[in-house]
Amino acid sequence: MSHPLLAAEAGVRHLLLGNEAIVRGALEAGINVVTCYPGTPSSEIPDTFHYLASCGRYRMEYSVNEKVAVEVGAGAALAGAMSMTTMKHVGVNVAADPLFTAAYVGLPGGFVLVSADDPLCHSSQDEQDNRTYARFMGMPCFEPATAQEAKDMADTYAQVAREFIAVKMDTEQPNIFEEALLPSGPSSPNKSKNVIMGFMIGLILSCGVIVAQFLMDDRLRSADDIEKYVQLPTLGIMPKQTKSAQPRRTANKTRKEKDAHETGED
């Protein structure tokens, strides 16, 4: 069954969270790349994108921190891909360096930063107001009040971003010089690489076990070992009796006893 966020019917109403409405708007806009560093209250946005990633419309990535998330998203937009990066409000502090650079360099593909502020500190350490960052960077700032507004704003942000670049930089409206391409297959897990790495790790562990057994084996196996470790001369060596030789020895003994018994009777 298709997810409601992927439904193509026009005019159909759905009950969505604000974060889900942002996802729907981004999908309608034709989003190409989504990056994030998850943090409440923004976590539902990347989680929903990840849940819907099998539709193949976009590339979604969890990043190691907010700075990396912005760098990946801004890099994709610089190459012409429509991109979105999400994080909680304090994460913008971490991502400020590439954000300020992206604001004056210009991103032809269109880039939107979803900063989930947290009034009253429901799940954060402060009430930082990131609208101030937008004024510092000279970036347009959208502040949706309802889920419907969140959807509509996400649906149109790319076009606004492209037009804003032309006005802000006093130049012609940028054109996409290279279309973003979706990968033909998943980047992970790499089965061939995992099989080779597993084989190599198993080989190394096997060699380690063999070497450890050899070094820990303190048994005396030859006359040379006796002279080397015990420092005593070897007078003689008794071969080890195997189980296969036991029945033969018993049979020979029985035959000799029988012959001796017959000789005694004669």
C-alpha positions, 0 to 999 in steps of 0.5 A, a space after each residue: 500500500 502506498 504511503 499517504 505522503 507519496 499519494 499523487 491525487 490532488 485535493 486529497 486531505 491527510 492528517 499530518 504532523 508538521 514535520 511530515 508536512 514538510 516532507 510532503 512539500 519537499 517531495 512535491 517540489 522535487 527534492 533530490 538530496 536530503 541530509 541531516 543530523 537528527 535532533 528533537 524536535 526535527 527528528 521526524 523529518 529525516 526519519 520520514 525521508 528515510 522511511 520513504 527512501 525506497 521510492 527512489 526519488 531522492 538521496 537521503 543521508 544521516 551525517 556525523 554532525 550538523 556541519 557535515 550535513 550542511 556541507 553535503 547539502 550545500 555541495 549538492 545544491 552547488 552542483 545543481 541538485 535541489 537539497 534540504 538539510 535538517 537539524 535542531 536549533 542549536 545545531 546551527 551553531 555547529 553549521 554556521 561556518 559553511 552556512 555563511 559561506 554558502 549564503 554569499 557563494 550562491 547555490 544554483 540548485 536551491 538549498 533549504 535549512 530546516 532549523 527546528 527551534 524549541 520554544 519553552 525548552 521542551 527538549 533542549 537546553 535553551 530557546 535560541 532564536 535562529 531567525 537572527 542567523 537568517 538576518 546575519 546571513 541575508 537568507 530568506 527565513 520562513 516561519 510556518 505556523 501550521 502544518 499546511 503552511 509548512 507543506 506549502 513553504 517547503 513546496 516553493 522554497 527552491 524557486 524562491 531560493 533561485 530567484 533570491 540568488 539572482 537578486 542578492 548577487 545582482 546577476 542573472 538567475 542561475 541555471 542548473 548546469 548538471 542534473 543530479 543523478 540518483 545512484 543505481 544501487 545502495 552505497 552500503 552494504 557492499 557485499 563483495 567488500 564485506 566477503 573479502 574483508 571477512 575472508 581476510 579477517 578469518 585468515 588472520 585470526 586462523 594464523 594467529 590461533 595456529 601461532 599461539 598454539 605453537 608457542 604455547 605447546 611445551 611438549 617434548 617431541 624429539 630427542 633434540 627437544 630433550 637435550 635442548 630443554 632438559 639438558 640430559 642425554 637420550 638413552 633410548 626412544 620407545 615408539 608410541 603404541 597405536 591402537 591398530 597394533 594392539 590386536 596383532 600383538 595379542 594374537 601373536 601372544 595367543 599363538 605362542 602360548 598355544 604352541 608352547 602348550 602343544 609342545 609341552 603335551 608332546 
